[in-house]
Amino acid sequence: MKKLLISLWMLIAMQGYAQNEFYYYKDTKISLEANNQFAYLLCNINDKNILQEKLNGLATITKFHQDIYQNRLITSHKNSSSNMANPANYYAEIKFNNPNLTFAAAQKLIQQLKGMPEILHITTSYNNESKERVAITNYIWVGMKNENQISTLISEANKIDYAVVGQNPFMPEWVMLCPKNKTALSQIKAAQSLFETRLFNTAEPELIGEIKTSCVNDTHFPSQWGLSNTGQNGGTVGMDTRVCGAYTYTTGSNAVDIAIVDEGFENNHPDLDGNVQNTGYNTSTGATPSVVFGSHGTSCAGIAAAEGNNSLGVTGVAYDADLMSVAMNFNTATWAQISDGFNWARSTGGAEILSNSWVWNNPSGVFDAAVTNALTLGRGGLGCVVLFASANSNAASLTYPQNSNIGLINVGAMSPCGERKILPLVMEKHGGEAIMVLAWM
């Protein structure tokens, strides 16, 4: 009997909390999974050291900040208690010192801390669908259909022991609520309850977490200003390709094969090997496999489709696409060899895209034919997408082969400050033959 009573007490105390939760967003359930290592609390202690002492060795404070948002709210209809919504209160993220807590054990500690009079609100932290840690504040937001619903909202909030803190000053139809007291009904459950009345447009718990400066976890992504320019190294914020926004639509597809026509790239490179489609082609020997004549091709392959979210190296623009290497020796290549590489890529290799970060200012009918074949015969007759870099010389017009066919897509270069590139030519081959220039995209 005693065991049963204890179990019932735990069930009541943990009401509103579950290992897997969700909140509504446009009628869709957004999943949240409990993170047993962290919790988030609101307290009336304004000294981090004092709070740390009161945690009594159970947890370590990892974040500590004041709860000042309600200062900006319209409070015409406020009926919340001053202790539950007070700018003098402080939030703290805590990490439990025991790294092996189960959900039940973590909840038991949370209930223990909840009993402290100084702690006004505490809940577990969560992992969102992207496995990023988020927490829930003391509040929920309700989007009313119009401002005339405020009395209806107050009535519905009273039913679940929640109260109005204030209205957003820019969007007064959005109202912040908080618990009247240390209610057992969590902010997640309260938001669900209000949304499911169908009286209001939206109801959701207020989430708090770390805003990412990177949309992937690759080590050197923060340095890739061309993909996400945050002003690093004196650049201009926003002068980039907006790739993080594009990733919400697609990160590329392994059904798309990109031929990197260059010096060849390292098929076994740890940031490329998972995206390599085939063994590639060596234009010097006219056979597979590809080889590596220099470092430029590996850089170009990485820009196009280095593996993303693998906590390694850089991020490719289309990091889920596949790659193939078409290698040419910049010191000895002929147009016929390069043309063979084009034809192999679009036929045998099955490439949908041919990427070229180089210039050779000596027009060739042989190469024109190979380009035309790629544009018309590739992709089963739909035509390949053929890209060329337009060099770094800030020229007034395109040169060959960029100007050889209206179907080509030419890609220019700019500085981190949005200026057209005027760097000197990267590499030249002198002698009786034409100059070949590498344009770094």
GUVEXVEX-615297 format. One line per field, with one value per residue (C-alpha): residue in three letters; x, y, z. Coordinates in pm, whole numbers, plus 50000, padded with zeros to 5 digits. Layout:
BEGIN
type: [ala,...]
X: [X,...]
Y: [Y,...]
Z: [Z,...]
//
This chain:
BEGIN
type: [met,lys,lys,leu,leu,ile,ser,leu,trp,met,leu,ile,ala,met,gln,gly,tyr,ala,gln,asn,glu,phe,tyr,tyr,tyr,lys,asp,thr,lys,ile,ser,leu,glu,ala,asn,asn,gln,phe,ala,tyr,leu,leu,cys,asn,ile,asn,asp,lys,asn,ile,leu,gln,glu,lys,leu,asn,gly,leu,ala,thr,ile,thr,lys,phe,his,gln,asp,ile,tyr,gln,asn,arg,leu,ile,thr,ser,his,lys,asn,ser,ser,ser,asn,met,ala,asn,pro,ala,asn,tyr,tyr,ala,glu,ile,lys,phe,asn,asn,pro,asn,leu,thr,phe,ala,ala,ala,gln,lys,leu,ile,gln,gln,leu,lys,gly,met,pro,glu,ile,leu,his,ile,thr,thr,ser,tyr,asn,asn,glu,ser,lys,glu,arg,val,ala,ile,thr,asn,tyr,ile,trp,val,gly,met,lys,asn,glu,asn,gln,ile,ser,thr,leu,ile,ser,glu,ala,asn,lys,ile,asp,tyr,ala,val,val,gly,gln,asn,pro,phe,met,pro,glu,trp,val,met,leu,cys,pro,lys,asn,lys,thr,ala,leu,ser,gln,ile,lys,ala,ala,gln,ser,leu,phe,glu,thr,arg,leu,phe,asn,thr,ala,glu,pro,glu,leu,ile,gly,glu,ile,lys,thr,ser,cys,val,asn,asp,thr,his,phe,pro,ser,gln,trp,gly,leu,ser,asn,thr,gly,gln,asn,gly,gly,thr,val,gly,met,asp,thr,arg,val,cys,gly,ala,tyr,thr,tyr,thr,thr,gly,ser,asn,ala,val,asp,ile,ala,ile,val,asp,glu,gly,phe,glu,asn,asn,his,pro,asp,leu,asp,gly,asn,val,gln,asn,thr,gly,tyr,asn,thr,ser,thr,gly,ala,thr,pro,ser,val,val,phe,gly,ser,his,gly,thr,ser,cys,ala,gly,ile,ala,ala,ala,glu,gly,asn,asn,ser,leu,gly,val,thr,gly,val,ala,tyr,asp,ala,asp,leu,met,ser,val,ala,met,asn,phe,asn,thr,ala,thr,trp,ala,gln,ile,ser,asp,gly,phe,asn,trp,ala,arg,ser,thr,gly,gly,ala,glu,ile,leu,ser,asn,ser,trp,val,trp,asn,asn,pro,ser,gly,val,phe,asp,ala,ala,val,thr,asn,ala,leu,thr,leu,gly,arg,gly,gly,leu,gly,cys,val,val,leu,phe,ala,ser,ala,asn,ser,asn,ala,ala,ser,leu,thr,tyr,pro,gln,asn,ser,asn,ile,gly,leu,ile,asn,val,gly,ala,met,ser,pro,cys,gly,glu,arg,lys,ile,leu,pro,leu,val,met,glu,lys,his,gly,gly,glu,ala,ile,met,val,leu,ala,trp,met]
X: [50000,50283,50452,50126,50085,50441,50378,50056,50238,50505,50238,50062,50385,50499,50164,50216,50565,50646,50957,50826,50622,50498,50354,50129,50254,49999,49811,50134,50277,50639,50812,51028,51226,51325,51693,51764,52091,51958,51675,51559,51429,51296,51387,51362,51738,51946,52285,52423,52655,52373,52161,52454,52487,52118,52147,52341,52572,52288,52356,52580,52452,52543,52343,52203,52005,51732,51366,51309,51095,50764,50893,50804,50452,50119,49972,49618,49468,49737,49606,49918,50078,50383,50594,50541,50609,50862,51167,51354,51337,51621,51642,51904,51991,52132,52319,52275,52601,52498,52557,52358,52012,51705,51396,51235,51546,51575,51209,51258,51540,51327,51045,51294,51415,51060,50994,51238,51045,51297,51225,50911,50922,51135,51111,51332,51513,51433,51593,51408,51368,51716,51864,51935,51874,51592,51417,51073,51037,50770,50540,50318,50208,49853,49768,49411,49195,49143,49194,48830,48901,49095,48807,48759,49128,49127,48834,48997,49330,49159,49029,49387,49523,49710,49698,49773,50116,50067,50028,50304,50346,50386,50127,49871,49672,49962,49927,50176,50045,50211,50098,49916,50114,50336,50071,50122,50010,50322,50351,50346,50021,49868,49948,49805,49488,49432,49507,49269,48980,49003,48907,49244,49478,49781,49902,50259,50512,50785,51106,51454,51783,52095,52058,52296,52539,52587,52311,52538,52788,53091,53409,53500,53153,53181,53474,53281,53168,53046,52778,52699,52855,52829,53090,53379,53723,53581,53328,52979,52699,52466,52703,52663,52459,52187,52260,52106,51772,51813,51880,51523,51417,51698,52054,52102,52021,52233,52027,52221,52581,52823,53129,53418,53621,53951,54282,54107,54004,54086,53821,53919,53908,53715,53491,53418,53436,53072,52956,53176,52965,53229,53603,53610,53808,54166,54170,54544,54510,54153,54059,53929,54019,54076,54400,54498,54722,54697,54502,54257,54012,53967,53884,53629,53471,53443,53270,53019,52938,53158,52962,52749,52662,52943,53126,53422,53585,53372,53018,52929,52663,52472,52615,52391,52469,52717,53051,53271,53622,53722,54094,54309,54670,54676,55033,54972,54596,54461,54109,54055,54143,53914,53639,53673,53632,53309,53174,53266,53101,52768,52752,52946,52961,52596,52662,52376,52602,52949,53138,53439,53648,53906,53964,54162,54151,54190,53861,53816,53556,53631,53546,53242,53104,53165,52986,52694,52671,52660,52393,52171,52243,52317,52056,51890,51836,51729,52076,52334,52376,52720,52882,53195,53375,53411,53754,53875,54003,53698,53693,53432,53330,53346,53628,53651,53509,53259,53133,53122,52759,52450,52346,52635,52589,52876,52954,53131,53329,53311,53491,53344,53242,53043,53303,53374,53691,54002,54261,54555,54546,54606,54811,54945,55098,55339,55508,55380,55036,54749,54723,54512,54379,54221,53928,53863,53490]
Y: [50000,50237,50162,50236,50571,50670,50579,50782,51079,51065,51044,51353,51545,51474,51562,51745,51606,51319,51184,51274,51591,51809,52150,52260,52462,52516,52201,52003,51839,51943,51672,51736,51466,51507,51574,51412,51598,51956,52153,52513,52712,53052,53178,53490,53480,53744,53601,53307,53200,53191,52978,52745,52690,52608,52344,52151,51966,51826,52040,52308,52637,52670,52987,53265,53566,53806,53765,54111,54050,54141,54497,54565,54418,54602,54525,54661,54319,54182,53958,53755,53755,53972,53685,53467,53745,53983,54145,54083,53708,53518,53217,52948,52651,52375,52058,51767,51639,51276,51207,50883,50996,50817,51021,50914,51000,51342,51414,51315,51570,51833,51772,51799,52136,52248,52224,52507,52831,53030,52828,52950,52727,52434,52183,51944,52063,51900,51797,51916,51722,51837,51708,52061,52140,52379,52478,52609,52934,53021,53142,53046,53259,53264,53411,53540,53570,53935,54164,54136,53781,53894,53828,53482,53412,53526,53295,52995,53064,53073,52722,52588,52819,53051,53431,53715,53877,54117,54172,54206,54579,54520,54242,54294,53990,53786,53745,53604,53386,53234,53003,53168,52961,52654,52475,52110,52182,52237,52510,52243,52094,52437,52540,52216,52266,52621,52531,52236,52462,52592,52932,53083,53075,52954,52855,52746,52730,52991,52815,52934,52804,52903,53071,52903,53102,52787,52581,52275,52134,52116,52245,52515,52628,52947,53047,52991,53350,53274,53048,53246,53588,53695,53968,53738,53880,54225,54118,54256,54066,53904,53914,53543,53282,53251,52880,52823,52937,52712,52415,52438,52329,52094,51999,51834,51481,51175,51136,51434,51369,51661,51614,51828,51892,52004,51865,51569,51536,51296,51024,50903,51245,51205,51501,51374,50995,50946,51143,50988,50835,50649,50618,50910,50973,51070,51287,51231,50853,50846,50591,50538,50584,50951,51077,51392,51635,51916,52049,52275,51999,51884,52240,52271,51937,52050,52373,52180,51881,51827,51616,51828,51781,51530,51749,51764,52011,52233,52220,52175,52391,52072,51847,51548,51540,51293,51376,51239,51343,51433,51501,51699,51798,52177,52166,51933,51919,51967,52063,51717,51562,51800,51733,51360,51435,51622,51344,51074,51266,51317,50967,50698,50887,50992,51342,51588,51885,51970,52219,52405,52651,52730,52941,52870,53166,52983,52895,52540,52383,52045,52170,52360,52031,51860,52143,52123,51748,51800,52068,51869,51497,51476,51369,51137,51413,51682,51834,51876,52190,52326,52582,52789,53034,53375,53434,53678,53953,54185,54186,54386,54085,53706,53518,53168,52917,53110,53299,52994,52891,53076,52767,52794,52929,53159,53222,53538,53600,53870,53968,53924,54291,54242,54382,54220,54017,54184,53939,53870,53562,53255,53046,53089,52853,53033,52924,52867,52777,52980,53094,52889,53074,52921,53112,53033,53019]
Z: [50000,50089,49757,49574,49752,49662,49299,49297,49451,49183,48913,49048,49101,48747,48592,48266,48204,47968,47808,47462,47423,47139,47068,46785,46493,46214,46316,46300,46610,46664,46864,47169,47347,47710,47773,48110,48163,48168,48327,48308,48603,48704,49050,49266,49336,49157,49253,49059,49341,49595,49362,49300,49675,49706,49432,49694,49459,49247,48941,48794,48652,48285,48204,48423,48299,48403,48302,48159,47847,48012,48057,47694,47702,47698,48039,48004,48073,48302,48580,48656,48998,49049,49177,48866,48613,48761,48600,48923,48862,48698,48469,48504,48287,48505,48418,48656,48797,48747,48375,48371,48481,48351,48273,48601,48802,48635,48709,49072,49102,48930,49177,49463,49335,49264,49637,49706,49775,49567,49251,49076,48769,48660,48379,48192,47882,47550,47225,46918,46595,46487,46815,46933,47299,47379,47700,47789,47981,48236,47959,47670,47376,47242,46904,46922,46613,46706,47005,47107,47225,47529,47771,47620,47660,48022,48091,47922,48093,48432,48371,48358,48630,48392,48374,48131,48156,47866,47492,47236,47157,46784,46750,47030,46921,47063,47439,47688,47970,48274,48557,48845,49092,49085,48886,48795,48439,48232,47974,47702,47827,47885,47528,47393,47595,47472,47110,47118,47216,46858,46991,46903,46605,46796,47140,47200,47482,47471,47374,47452,47313,47126,46790,46551,46347,46140,45986,45984,46232,46003,46165,45915,45810,46021,45799,45474,45432,45080,45228,45543,45585,45948,45907,45984,45902,45835,45573,45517,45685,45433,45136,45072,44887,45157,45166,45510,45375,45072,45301,45430,45080,44980,45064,44726,44620,44555,44237,44104,43997,43966,43747,43873,43557,43703,43829,43985,44348,44629,44610,44956,45120,45448,45365,45012,45011,45111,44806,44537,44260,44056,43999,43757,43439,43355,43043,42994,42957,42832,43096,43443,43727,43781,43932,44118,43930,44186,44483,44304,44212,44571,44676,44397,44485,44845,44748,44540,44760,45064,45309,45542,45908,45959,46213,45975,45740,45518,45387,45022,44860,44770,45037,44964,44592,44440,44281,44005,43914,43559,43586,43344,43371,43354,43219,42926,42859,42507,42403,42267,42603,42787,42533,42598,42966,42894,42676,42928,43211,43036,42881,43068,43395,43386,43520,43539,43617,43486,43704,43560,43761,43494,43182,42863,42625,42295,42116,41992,41764,41921,42265,42133,42006,42339,42522,42278,42335,42710,42682,42445,42490,42861,43120,42873,42619,42866,42867,43140,43344,43257,43487,43433,43658,43495,43651,43914,43687,43698,43320,43127,42918,42919,42751,42611,42691,42904,42596,42369,42417,42532,42731,42978,43330,43424,43790,43901,44218,44483,44798,45149,45126,44806,44567,44232,44246,44105,44227,43998,43781,43990,43753,43403,43154,42922,42605,42255,42383,42522,42880,43120,43422,43729,43870,44232,44286]
//
